[in-house]
Amino acid sequence: MLKSRETPMPSSAPSKQGLRLLISSRDAGALQHLQSISQRIPSLQVNTRLVSNGHTDPLYGLEQMPDFLLLRVSHLWREELAALLQHPVQDRPPLLVCGPLDEREGMRLAMQAGARDFLPEPVVAEELLAALGRMVMETRSSSSSGGKLVAVMNAKGGSGATLLACNLAHQLSARGGNTLLLDLDLQFGSVAHYLDVLPTHSHVEVLQQIDEMDSVALRGFCTHFSPTLHVLGGRENELCLPLDVRLEQLEALLQLARSTYDWVVVDLPRQIDHLTGTVLEQADRVYIVVQQSLSHLKDASRLARILRDELGVRGEHLQVVVNRYNKAAPISLRDIGASLRCTELQKLPNDFAVVSQSQNTGIPLELQAPRAPITLALRELSQELIGNQTDSGQGLFKRALSRFLGGVNHA
């Protein structure tokens, strides 16, 4: 039988203590240590559960789910994390994990269970407080009317991610509200060319001044394609390296952008690093753009596996877009779906001449060729996105990304 010790959890807490944290552990000393640190955050109501035997599910038998779960895993970490996976995704509270966890297998399982972060032992008070603070901020932000973040990435170079990002942003700006198109290809970004705009400021300038910026300043630094579509990217002849951008700056920019715009569409370079990882972590939707060839399929399979298994991007946030779709191609939709473990694929038809004219003139397809098949497909895609606005569950955490990248730290 499960034995637990919990501090009382009143059914109605004061508004300033409206967020409930449950700390679960089989180690009484660790439980007390984590509780003493967590109680320093006045906006949290901290409850503890000391599990001495019985069930391995830290949520077993709870009448009311907490807002957050801090799980100190034991030598039964496989069973404890597997038990959490048995709960429906929508019923799992945001999760922090600490304890004797196997670095590779354990972190992958923790991410699949929805962990936001892993804290190595001995747990440092500042790291735990920072992690809890981020979770509180994320919860409050998601409950507000923040904009949605959409990330677009090529499975293989030249698949059409920039085409999709630019035209999707234009479609959303016309139907979904004010939109920011952010080009994060720091060295070879081409968003400005696709929309025939000449940036007077760059994303580097914005990132360097982000701590002093508000929504008015951000809009002023962007290039305006239209009143509802703003563009932020690099300028010609300006070299920027990923090392020049600190993670805190990018996180602050994304937070400000989401509070300023209804939609933020990010054109990502085809690479996995700390910058793309930060965007993928926060994205409400991730589009992988692929074409119908064996080389594209191999790269797309590898990318999808990395996003799901290594970085913890949840399957419902991942969407595959087949560009230049040809029904007679040797690689069929069934082949792509099976290889990428994706049952629903979006298709963009092969309108090469129309797309080339749009790119050469810098005019979005909706304005250049509103009745073209590819335009109709893009319109349908944007309408599907607008009609399925769901809160993001951030399943990727930075320590997992750091381990995946071999311990590199760009902070």
N, C-alpha and C positions, 0 to 999 in steps of 0.2 A: 504494500500500500504506500502511496506517495505521502511523504512527510514534508511539510514546508513550513517556513516561518516567514510571515509577511507582516509588514507594518500596515496599519489599517488603510484601506482605500475608500474614502467616502464617496458616496454616489454623486455628490454635487460639491465640487471644489470651488474655492474662490477664483474669480476670473484671472487674477495674476498668477495662479497656480493651476491653470487649466490643463497643462500638459503633463501626462503621467508617464513616469519612467519605471519600468520593472527591471530589477537586476536579479538574475538567476545564476546560481552557482552551487556546486557540491562542496565547495571549500569555504568554511565559515570565516576564516581569516581574510581570504580574498574578497569575500562578500562585504565584510565590514570596511575594508580599505576602499573598495569602489564606491560604497555608499557614502563614506565620509567625504570623498572628492565630489561626487555628483551633487550632494546637498548644497554645495557652494553656489549653484545656479538657482537663483530665487524663483525663476519661472517654472521650475520642475517640481512636481510632487513625486518623491522617490519612494518606491516600494521595493522590498526584497523578498526573495524566495530561496530558502536554503533547502535543497533537495538532498535527502539522505539515502533514499533507495527508491525502488519502483520505477515509474515511467521516466523515460529519457526526454520526453517532450517538455520544454520549458514553459509551454503555454497550456499544458494539460489541466483541464478542470477549471479554468478561469471563467468567472461569470461575466467579466468585463475586460476586453482587450486593452492593454496599455497603448499609449501613443508611441512609445519607443521601448525597445528591448535591448538591454545590455547583457549579453550572454558570456559568462566565463566558462568556456568549455573545459571538460575534464578528459581523462583518458578514454572516455566514451564519446569523443567528439564526433566520430562518424555517425553514431546512432542519434546523437542530439541534433546534429544538423539535418540528418535524413528525416527526423521527426518533424522538423519545421517545414521541410519540403512537402510533407503530406497535407499541409494547410493550403487552401486556395490562395493564389497570389494576393488577391484583394483583402484577405484576412490576416496577412502577416504584417506586423508592425515594423517600421524601420528598425534595422538591426545593427548593433555594434558587437564585435566579437573580440575577445581576448582569451588568453590561456595557452596551454601547450598544444598548439595546432600545427600539424604537419604543413610545411611551407607550401608545397606544390599542390598536392591533392586536397589538403584541407582548405586552402584559400579558394580553390575552384569550387568546392562544395559550399563554402560560405557565401560566395558570390551568387551561386545558384539559389541559395536561400534568401537572397536579397540584402546581404550585408553591405553597409555603406563604408565601413572601415574595419581594419584589424589593428589592434593595439598590442604590440609585443610586451611581454613581461620582463622585468617589473614595470607595471603601468605607471607612466609619468603623469602626474596630475595635470600639467599644462596641456599634454596631448589629449587626455580624456576630456578636459573641459572644452578644448577647441573642437573636438569631434562632436560633442553634445551640442555645442553652440551652433555648429553648422546644421545639424539636424533640426534644431529648433527654428533656425532661420529658414531652412528649406520648407518646413511644414507651414510656417506662416506665409511664406511666399506663394506656395501652391494653393493656399486657401484664398489668396487674394486674386485679383483679376490680372495676373501677369500674362505677358505674351507667350506664345508657343515657339519653341525652338526646333527647327528642322535642319538636319545635316544631310549633305549629299556628297557621296564619295564614289570614285571610279573603282571598279574591280580590277581593271587593267587600263593602262594609259590610253587616252583617246576614246573611252567608251561613251562619253557624252555627259559627264556629270555637270560641267559648267553650263552646257545647253539646258539641262534640266533645272539647275539651280536658278538661272536667270529667268527662264520662262515661267517656272513655278512661282518665283517671287513676284513677277509681273501679274500673273493670274491672281495670286492672293491679294495683292495691293488693289486690284480692281473689284474683288468680290469679298475678301475677308477682312480688310481693314489696313491700317498703316503698316508698312512692311519695311524692314531693313534687310538688305542683301549684303552680307559680310564675306569678303574674299580672304580666306586664311592661307592661300598659297602665297607665302611670303616672298617668293623669288620669281615665280612665273605665273602669277595671277592674271587672268584675262577677262574678268567680269566687266571691267570698264570698257573694254573693246566691244564686248557682246552687246552692250547697251549704248555704245557711242557717247560716253560721257568722259569728261576730262577732270579727274580729281584735282582739287586745289589743296587738299589735305590728305594725309595717309593714315592708315590704321596704326602705324608706329607712333605718329604724333598723338593720336587719341590715347593709345595705351600708356604712353609716357606721362600723360596728364590726367589719367582717368580718376585719380583720387580727388581732384578738384572739380570734376565735371558733374553737371546735372543734365536733365533731359534736354533743356534748351541748348546747352553747349554741344551736346552730342549731335543734335539735329543740325547745328550750325557747321560742324566739322564734316558732315556727310555731303556727298554730291547728290543733288536732287534730280532724278530722272523725271519724276512727276511729283505732284503734291503728296501722293500716298506711297511712293516708292523711293527710298533713299539708298544710296550705295556707299559702302566704305571698303576701300581696298588700298593697294599700293599705288605709288606714282611711278611713271617711267623713269628709268635710270636711277632708281633708289634700291639699294641692296639691303635686304634685311635677313638675318639669320634667326633660326628658332631660339638660339641662345640669347638673342637680344630681347626676348620677351619673357617676362616673369609670369609664372602661373597666377599669382595674385592679381596681376594686371588684367590678364584675360578673364579670370573669374569675375572681377569687378565690371569689366566691359559687358560681359554676357548678362550680368544681373541688371545693369543699368539699361541695356538694350531691351530686355524683357519687360522692364517697367515703363519703357518709353513707347514701344511698338506692340502692335497686336501679333505680329509675326516676325521672327528673325530666321532668315534662311542663310545657312553657312555653306559656302563652297569649300570643301576640305581637299587638301592635297592627298595623293595616294601614298600615305605613309602612316605608321603608327608611332607616335611620340607623345610627349607629355601635353602638347598643345591640342592635337587632335583628340587625345584621350579625354581631355577636359570637356571638349565639346560633345563627344560621344556620351560621356557620363551624364550630361544634363539634357540631352536631346529628347524631345517628345516623339520624334520620328527620325529614323535613319534610313536613307535610301541608298542602296548599293546599285550602281548602274553597270550592266553587263551586256555583252553582245553574244550572238550565237556562233561561237567557235570553241574548239577544244581548249585553246590557250586561255580564252576568257573564262571558260567554265572552271578550269583548274585554279586560276587565281581567285575567282569569286568564291569557290569552295573554301579555299584557304582563308580568305578574308572573313567570310561568314563564321568559320570555326573560331578564328581568333576573337572576333567580336562577342560571340556567344560564350565560348568556353574559357577564354583567357581573360577577357575584360568584363564579362558579366552583363553585356547588353541584352535586355530581355527580348524574347522572341516576338512579342506583340508590338514592339517598337521598331522592328526591323522589316523593311519592305524592299523587295527586289524589283528593279525596273529593267525590262529587256528592251534595249534601244535598237533601232533599225530592224525591227522584227520582220522575219520572213517565214511564212508558213511552210515553205518548201525547204528550209535550211536543214542540213543533216542533224544538227543539234536542236532537238525539239523542246517545247516548253516542259513536257513531262521529264525530259532529261535534266533540265535546269532545276525544276522543282525538287526532284528526287535528290540531286547532288547537293543542293543548298538547304534541304529540309524546309522548303517553303511551299505551302499548298496553293497560295494565291500570288500570282505574278501580275505586275502591271506591264503593259506593252505599249511601246511607241513605234509606229510604223516607219518604214524606210522612205522618208520624203527628202531625199538627198538634195534635190535642186532647190526646194523651198527652204530647207535649213541653211544651205549655203548662201542663198540670197539674204536671209535674215541676218546671218553672221556678218556678211560683207557690208551690209548697210547699217548694222547696229540697231535694227528695229525688231522688237519682240514679235514672235509668231502670231500672237493674238491681233496685232496691228498690221503685220505684213501680210498674213494669209489666214484670215479668221475662219475660213471654211475648209482649210486643208486637213487631211486626216490626222496628221500629227498634232495640229492645234486642237482638234476635237478631243484627242486622247489626253493632251495636257490639261485641257479644261475639265475633263472627267476626273483626272487625278487630283486636281486642286479642289474640286467639289467634294470628292471623297475625304480629303484631308480636313476640309472645313467642317464637314458633317460628323467627323469622328475626333473631336477635340477631347483628349483624355489627359489626365494628369500624368506626369512622368514619374516613373519609379527608378531612381538612380541606383542601378545595381553594380556600377563600376566604382572602385575606390582606388585612390592614388597609390597605395602601397602595392596593390596587385599590379598596377601598371609599371611601377618602378621595378618590381621583381621581374616582370616580363621583359623589360628593357635592359635587364642586367644590372639594376641598382643605380642607373643614371639619375641624377637629381639636378634639375634645372632651376631650382628655387634660388 
